C-alpha cells in the first residue's frame, strides 16, 4: 500500500539528484538549499526504510533499492507531466505540442526537412526541440521531459528501458576546409599531425571512432579538442587546419555545398543505426503517430546509401 507520507517533492528531489549526479547541482536545479535537499532525501529514505543513494566525493551511486525506486519514480513524474501537458493543450484550443530530443546529426540533416513537411501536413503541431549527447537526451526521455529522441543507438546503459525503431544508417566522416594541406596526399596516418576536433566521452560515435583509429594503428592524438558542437565545429574547421571527426549528417549540407571536404577514408566500419527512441511503458503523446509517419516519409526520400567509402 502506498505510504501517504510520500509527497511529490520527495520524488522530484530524488529523481533530480540522480539526474544531476550531485546533491549541490540538484539543489540548484530545483532552487533549493543543499540542506533542504538533504533533508528531503533523508525523509524519503526514512519513509521507505531503505537507503536509496550512497554519497561520496565522486558523486552519488544508487543502491539496488534505489535503482528499482528510480524506475518507478521517473515513470510517475513522466505520467504527471503528460497530464499537465494534456490540460495545457486543451487551453491552447487543441494545438498539439511534441517535445523532441535530437542528436546533432539529426538536428542538422534530417529535422529541417521534417519541419518543412510538418508545416504543410500538420500545421497545428507545435515542437520543442532539444539537441545534445545521447546519455543526456535518454535521461530526459525517461524522466518524461521529452516525448521521443531521434539519434544513433547509444550504449546499453543509455538505452535501458527504451524502445528503438531504426530509420537509417549513418557513418563517421573526417572533414577539413577546402585547400587544407592534407588534401594534397590524404593519408589516415597523417591525421594526428593536425589539430583534431574529436567526439567527447558520452557521445554516441566515440566508441566507434576509437575502435576505428585503433584498428588503423593511430594512438593518441596530442592536439585534440573534444566537442560535438556543430556551431563551433563548422566555424573553427573552416578557419583553421583542424580535422573534424563527426557524424556525416552534421556536415552533410556543408560537404554538398563545398564549404567542407570529406577526406576519402573508408569509414564504413563506423556505420551505425539512427532511429526513434521511446518509452514503451508511456502513453504515446498526442500527434506522435502522424509525426512518425512524416519522419519516415522524409527518410525514405532523403536517406543516403551509407555504403560509400568516402562519406
KOLKOLFI-826784 format. One record per residue (C-alpha): x, y, z. Coordinates in steps of 0.25 Angstrom, whole numbers, padded with zeros to 4 digits, always signed. Example, Ala and Ser with C-alpha at 12.3 -4.5 7.8 and 13.67 -1.06 7.14 Angstrom:
BEGIN
+0049-0018+0031;+0055-0004+0029;
END
This chain:
BEGIN
+0000+0000+0000;+0005+0014-0004;+0010+0022+0008;+0003+0035+0008;+0015+0042+0014;+0022+0041+0001;+0020+0054-0006;+0023+0060-0020;+0035+0068-0014;+0041+0055-0009;+0040+0048-0023;+0044+0061-0030;+0057+0063-0022;+0061+0048-0023;+0060+0048-0038;+0067+0061-0039;+0079+0056-0030;+0081+0044-0039;+0080+0053-0052;+0090+0063-0047;+0099+0053-0040;+0102+0062-0029;+0093+0068-0017;+0098+0082-0019;+0095+0083-0034;+0081+0076-0032;+0078+0087-0021;+0082+0098-0030;+0073+0092-0041;+0061+0092-0032;+0064+0105-0026;+0066+0099-0012;+0077+0100-0002;+0087+0088-0001;+0082+0085+0014;+0067+0085+0009;+0071+0075-0002;+0078+0066+0008;+0066+0067+0018;+0056+0063+0007;+0064+0051+0003;+0066+0047+0017;+0051+0048+0019;+0048+0039+0007;+0059+0028+0011;+0053+0028+0025;+0039+0026+0020;+0043+0015+0011;+0052+0009+0021;+0064+0007+0012;+0076+0015+0007;+0074+0019-0008;+0087+0026-0010;+0101+0025-0006;+0108+0038-0006;+0123+0040-0007;+0133+0051-0012;+0132+0045-0026;+0117+0047-0026;+0105+0038-0023;+0103+0024-0026;+0089+0017-0026;+0087+0005-0017;+0079-0007-0022;+0067-0002-0015;+0070+0012-0021;+0071+0006-0035;+0057+0000-0034;+0051+0012-0028;+0057+0021-0038;+0050+0014-0050;+0036+0016-0044;+0039+0030-0039;+0043+0034-0053;+0030+0027-0059;+0022+0035-0048;+0027+0048-0052;+0026+0046-0066;+0011+0042-0065;+0009+0054-0057;+0015+0063-0067;+0007+0057-0078;-0005+0060-0071;-0001+0075-0069;+0003+0075-0084;-0011+0070-0087;-0018+0081-0080;-0009+0091-0086;-0012+0086-0100;-0027+0088-0097;-0024+0102-0092;-0017+0104-0106;-0030+0100-0112;-0025+0087-0117;-0012+0091-0122;-0003+0078-0120;+0012+0080-0115;+0023+0070-0116;+0036+0071-0109;+0047+0065-0117;+0062+0061-0113;+0071+0061-0125;+0086+0057-0127;+0093+0068-0134;+0094+0060-0148;+0079+0058-0148;+0077+0073-0144;+0086+0078-0155;+0082+0068-0166;+0068+0062-0165;+0060+0071-0156;+0059+0083-0164;+0053+0076-0176;+0043+0069-0166;+0039+0082-0160;+0036+0087-0174;+0027+0076-0177;+0020+0077-0164;+0017+0091-0167;+0009+0086-0179;+0003+0073-0173;+0001+0077-0158;+0000+0092-0157;-0006+0091-0143;+0006+0082-0137;+0016+0090-0129;+0030+0085-0126;+0040+0087-0115;+0054+0083-0119;+0066+0080-0111;+0079+0075-0116;+0091+0068-0108;+0098+0056-0105;+0091+0042-0105;+0092+0040-0090;+0086+0054-0086;+0075+0052-0096;+0071+0038-0092;+0071+0042-0077;+0062+0054-0081;+0053+0044-0089;+0052+0034-0077;+0048+0046-0068;+0037+0050-0077;+0043+0063-0081;+0043+0058-0095;+0033+0050-0104;+0043+0044-0112;+0058+0044-0116;+0064+0043-0131;+0078+0039-0132;+0088+0028-0132;+0086+0016-0123;+0094+0018-0111;+0102+0009-0101;+0093-0001-0093;+0093+0008-0080;+0087+0019-0089;+0077+0011-0096;+0072+0003-0083;+0057+0003-0083;+0055+0009-0096;+0050+0004-0110;+0057+0007-0123;+0052+0007-0137;+0063+0009-0148;+0061+0019-0158;+0074+0019-0166;+0089+0017-0164;+0100+0027-0163;+0115+0027-0162;+0126+0036-0157;+0134+0045-0166;+0147+0053-0166;+0145+0067-0171;+0154+0079-0174;+0153+0092-0180;+0155+0094-0196;+0170+0095-0198;+0175+0088-0186;+0189+0083-0188;+0185+0069-0185;+0177+0069-0198;+0189+0068-0206;+0192+0054-0201;+0181+0049-0191;+0186+0038-0182;+0179+0034-0170;+0193+0032-0162;+0195+0047-0164;+0182+0052-0157;+0190+0053-0143;+0199+0063-0149;+0188+0073-0149;+0178+0079-0138;+0166+0069-0138;+0152+0072-0133;+0149+0059-0126;+0135+0054-0120;+0136+0054-0105;+0133+0043-0096;+0118+0040-0095;+0116+0044-0110;+0109+0032-0118;+0120+0032-0128;+0132+0032-0118;+0134+0017-0117;+0133+0015-0132;+0143+0026-0135;+0153+0020-0124;+0152+0006-0130;+0153+0011-0144;+0166+0019-0140;+0172+0007-0132;+0169-0002-0144;+0177+0007-0153;+0189+0008-0143;+0186+0022-0139;+0188+0024-0124;+0188+0037-0116;+0184+0050-0123;+0192+0061-0116;+0185+0073-0121;+0170+0069-0120;+0158+0078-0116;+0147+0069-0111;+0133+0075-0116;+0120+0071-0123;+0117+0085-0125;+0113+0087-0139;+0113+0102-0138;+0127+0102-0133;+0132+0091-0142;+0127+0098-0155;+0133+0111-0152;+0147+0106-0146;+0149+0096-0157;+0147+0106-0168;+0156+0116-0161;+0167+0106-0157;+0175+0094-0161;+0167+0085-0152;+0162+0072-0156;+0147+0069-0151;+0143+0055-0147;+0128+0056-0147;+0115+0048-0152;+0112+0050-0166;+0099+0056-0164;+0104+0068-0156;+0112+0073-0168;+0104+0067-0180;+0100+0081-0185;+0114+0087-0184;+0120+0076-0191;+0109+0076-0202;+0111+0091-0204;+0127+0090-0204;+0129+0098-0191;+0135+0086-0185;+0142+0074-0191;+0141+0059-0187;+0154+0052-0187;+0154+0039-0195;+0156+0030-0184;+0148+0017-0183;+0140+0019-0170;+0129+0008-0173;+0132+0001-0160;+0127+0013-0153;+0113+0011-0159;+0102+0011-0148;+0087+0011-0148;+0079+0024-0145;+0065+0023-0140;+0053+0027-0132;+0054+0025-0117;+0042+0024-0108;+0038+0019-0094;+0029+0007-0097;+0022+0008-0084;+0017+0022-0086;+0004+0026-0093;+0008+0031-0107;+0008+0047-0107;-0003+0053-0116;+0002+0055-0130;+0013+0045-0129;+0008+0035-0139;+0006+0045-0150;+0019+0051-0147;+0026+0038-0148;+0020+0036-0162;+0025+0049-0167;+0039+0045-0162;+0038+0032-0169;+0034+0039-0182;+0045+0049-0181;+0055+0038-0178;+0050+0030-0190;+0053+0041-0199;+0066+0046-0193;+0073+0035-0186;+0087+0033-0193;+0093+0019-0198;+0102+0018-0186;+0111+0008-0192;+0120+0019-0199;+0135+0019-0194;+0137+0033-0195;+0125+0038-0187;
END
